[in-house]
Amino acid sequence: MIPSSVLDQFGITESGKPLAGGQSTSMCYGDIVVKPVDDQSGHIFSAEIFEQLSPNGYRISRPIRSKSGQIVVEGYAATRYEPGEHDFSRAKDILDVSEKLHRDLKQFDVARIPAFENPWAYAHKVLWNGKQLPSNWHPDTLIFIRSLLVQLKPVDFPHQLVHADLGGNVLFHGTLLPLVIDFSPTVAPVEYAQAIIVCDGIAWNGWSLDTLDLLQPFDRHQEIIKYAILFRVLTVAFFDGQNIDRVMGEWNGYEKIWKLI
């Protein structure tokens, strides 16, 4: 139950209902969505980016500040409700939204990004900042991930602010532009963000291996596809590096892509 003091700060007087999707922790009150926030500094950064963003060719869920001007109140944040539904069959359209969003994100200074402390951020840091693997992981986890890391070759794509988990955060509507919900910021190549979308779709949403052809020119994307796959495997390891079965379960979804390229 969301505290009444939080609802009052966001000017909410309507009764709420659970909002489907995501982690099933969001509540919708009329045209306002309220959800709990785990990483307050990270959410504030993301919300401030979405406040400044001028979307062209897509919609975003705008953050709502409290009566006192706060983005997060007692661990909760609010955004404007925008209609839309997932449609994971629209791979090309999701990538098109990604291209438009990243064109608009290019303007932001990457030096402003806070040092996020979560499994996703740690995985990015291994790939792009040389972060060392934890020594307390299961020996088999370390051996396996190191065997993949040594296969990576340097890539020369430019880095910028990117959304590193866009595939599951685009909603579609019959008459409105596509909607981007949430924001998982990191500094990396746009091609990396695109590859994550495609690899996730193949691993978990039933996309065919031919979907890789949407990453053009394909020969320039082959190496960064490996980075995208390793991001997902590393993230699971940072959640539970002692659980080699969980790590391998994640790898099993992406293995066919790795073998193909």
C-alpha positions in Angstrom: 0.0 0.0 0.0 1.4 3.4 -1.0 1.3 5.8 1.9 -1.3 8.6 1.8 1.5 11.1 2.5 3.1 10.1 -0.8 -0.2 10.4 -2.7 -0.8 13.8 -1.2 2.6 15.0 -2.3 1.9 14.0 -5.9 -1.5 15.6 -5.8 -3.4 12.3 -6.1 -7.0 12.1 -4.9 -8.3 9.3 -7.1 -8.4 5.6 -6.0 -5.7 3.4 -7.5 -5.5 0.1 -9.3 -2.5 -2.2 -9.9 -0.8 -1.7 -13.2 0.1 -4.8 -15.2 3.6 -5.4 -16.4 7.1 -4.7 -15.1 7.6 -6.0 -11.6 3.9 -5.6 -10.8 4.6 -2.9 -8.1 3.1 0.1 -10.0 -0.2 1.6 -9.1 -2.3 3.8 -11.5 -4.3 6.7 -10.1 -6.2 8.3 -13.0 -3.4 9.6 -15.3 -0.6 9.2 -12.8 1.5 6.1 -12.1 3.3 5.6 -8.8 5.9 3.0 -8.2 8.6 2.2 -5.6 12.2 3.2 -6.3 15.1 1.0 -5.3 18.0 3.2 -6.5 17.0 6.8 -5.6 20.0 8.6 -7.1 19.8 6.5 -10.3 16.1 7.2 -10.7 16.6 10.9 -10.1 19.2 11.0 -12.8 17.0 9.1 -15.3 14.0 11.3 -14.5 16.0 14.5 -15.0 17.0 13.2 -18.4 13.4 12.5 -19.3 12.4 15.9 -18.1 14.8 17.5 -20.6 14.2 15.1 -23.5 12.3 16.3 -26.5 11.1 13.1 -28.2 10.7 13.0 -31.9 9.0 10.0 -33.4 8.1 8.3 -30.0 6.5 9.2 -26.7 8.0 9.0 -23.1 6.4 8.7 -19.7 7.2 12.1 -18.2 8.2 12.2 -14.5 6.0 14.1 -12.1 7.5 16.2 -9.3 5.9 16.4 -5.9 4.4 19.6 -4.4 7.8 20.3 -2.9 9.6 19.7 -6.1 11.0 16.2 -5.3 11.3 13.4 -7.9 11.3 10.7 -5.2 9.1 10.9 -2.1 9.5 8.4 0.7 10.9 5.9 -1.8 8.2 6.4 -4.4 8.2 8.2 -7.8 5.4 9.2 -10.2 5.1 9.5 -13.9 2.4 10.6 -16.3 0.3 7.6 -17.5 0.6 6.9 -21.2 -1.4 4.1 -23.0 0.4 1.3 -24.8 1.0 -2.5 -24.9 4.0 -4.7 -25.5 4.2 -6.3 -28.9 7.4 -8.3 -29.1 6.7 -9.3 -32.7 7.7 -5.8 -33.9 11.5 -6.2 -33.8 12.2 -3.6 -36.6 9.9 -1.0 -35.0 11.6 -1.4 -31.6 15.0 -0.9 -33.2 13.6 2.1 -35.0 12.5 3.6 -31.7 16.0 2.9 -30.3 17.6 4.8 -33.2 15.4 7.8 -32.6 15.8 7.8 -28.8 19.6 7.5 -29.0 19.7 10.3 -31.6 18.1 12.5 -28.9 20.2 11.1 -26.0 23.4 12.0 -27.9 23.2 15.6 -26.6 23.6 14.7 -22.9 27.0 15.0 -21.2 28.1 11.5 -20.1 30.2 13.0 -17.4 27.0 13.6 -15.4 26.1 10.0 -15.0 26.3 8.8 -11.4 28.2 5.7 -10.4 25.4 3.2 -10.3 25.8 0.3 -7.9 23.8 -2.7 -9.1 24.4 -5.9 -11.1 23.6 -4.3 -14.4 26.0 -1.4 -13.8 28.8 -3.8 -12.6 28.3 -5.9 -15.8 28.7 -2.8 -18.0 31.8 -1.8 -16.0 33.5 -5.2 -16.7 32.9 -4.8 -20.4 33.7 -1.1 -20.8 35.8 0.0 -17.8 37.9 -3.1 -17.0 36.2 -3.9 -13.7 37.7 -7.1 -12.2 35.5 -10.1 -11.6 34.7 -10.8 -7.9 37.0 -13.5 -6.4 34.2 -14.9 -4.3 32.2 -16.3 -7.3 31.9 -20.0 -7.7 35.1 -21.3 -9.4 33.1 -22.7 -12.3 31.4 -19.3 -12.8 34.8 -17.5 -13.0 36.2 -20.1 -15.4 33.3 -19.9 -17.7 32.9 -16.2 -17.8 36.7 -15.7 -18.3 36.6 -18.2 -21.2 34.1 -15.8 -22.9 35.8 -12.6 -22.0 39.1 -13.7 -23.6 37.2 -14.1 -26.9 36.2 -10.4 -27.0 38.0 -8.1 -29.3 38.1 -4.3 -29.0 35.4 -2.3 -30.8 35.8 1.2 -32.1 32.2 2.5 -31.9 31.8 5.9 -30.2 30.3 6.0 -26.7 27.4 8.1 -25.5 24.5 7.9 -23.1 22.3 4.9 -24.1 19.3 3.0 -22.9 20.7 -0.5 -22.1 17.4 -2.3 -21.7 15.0 -0.9 -24.3 13.6 -4.2 -25.7 11.1 -4.7 -22.9 10.4 -1.0 -22.4 8.7 0.0 -25.7 4.9 -0.1 -25.8 2.8 0.3 -28.9 -0.7 1.8 -29.5 -3.1 1.7 -32.4 -3.1 5.5 -33.1 -0.3 7.0 -30.9 3.5 6.9 -31.4 5.5 4.2 -29.7 6.1 4.8 -26.0 9.4 4.4 -24.1 8.9 3.5 -20.4 11.7 3.5 -17.8 15.3 4.2 -18.6 18.4 2.1 -17.9 21.3 4.5 -18.6 24.9 3.7 -19.2 27.7 5.0 -21.4 28.4 2.7 -24.3 28.0 2.5 -28.1 24.5 2.8 -29.5 25.3 -0.4 -31.4 25.7 -2.2 -28.1 22.2 -1.1 -27.0 20.8 -2.2 -30.4 22.6 -5.6 -30.1 21.1 -6.1 -26.6 17.6 -5.6 -28.0 18.1 -8.2 -30.7 19.9 -10.7 -28.6 17.3 -10.5 -25.9 14.5 -10.9 -28.5 16.1 -14.0 -29.9 16.9 -15.5 -26.5 13.5 -14.9 -24.8 10.9 -13.5 -27.2 11.0 -16.1 -30.0 12.7 -13.9 -32.6 14.6 -15.9 -35.3 18.3 -15.8 -35.7 17.7 -13.9 -39.0 16.7 -10.9 -36.8 20.5 -10.4 -36.5 20.4 -9.1 -40.1 18.6 -5.9 -38.8 22.0 -4.9 -37.2 23.7 -3.4 -40.3 26.3 -3.5 -41.5 26.4 -7.0 -39.9 30.1 -7.6 -40.2 30.7 -4.5 -38.0 28.2 -5.7 -35.4 29.4 -9.2 -35.0 31.9 -8.4 -32.2 29.6 -6.1 -30.3 26.9 -8.8 -30.3 29.3 -10.8 -28.1 29.4 -7.8 -25.7 25.6 -7.7 -25.5 25.4 -11.4 -24.7 28.1 -11.2 -22.1 26.3 -8.2 -20.5 23.3 -10.5 -19.8 25.5 -13.4 -18.5 27.6 -11.1 -16.3 24.5 -9.5 -14.8 23.1 -12.8 -13.7 26.6 -13.7 -12.2 26.6 -10.4 -10.3 23.2 -11.3 -8.8 24.4 -14.7 -7.7 28.0 -15.7 -8.7 27.8 -18.8 -6.6 24.9 -20.2 -8.6 26.6 -21.7 -11.7 23.3 -23.3 -12.7 21.6 -19.9 -12.9 24.5 -18.5 -14.9 24.4 -21.4 -17.3 20.6 -21.1 -17.6 21.0 -17.5 -18.8 23.8 -18.5 -21.2 21.6 -21.2 -22.7 19.3 -18.6 -24.1 22.1 -16.8 -25.9 24.4 -19.7 -26.8 23.0 -20.3 -30.3 23.7 -16.6 -31.2 27.3 -16.8 -29.9 27.9 -20.0 -31.9 26.5 -18.5 -35.0 28.7 -15.4 -35.0 
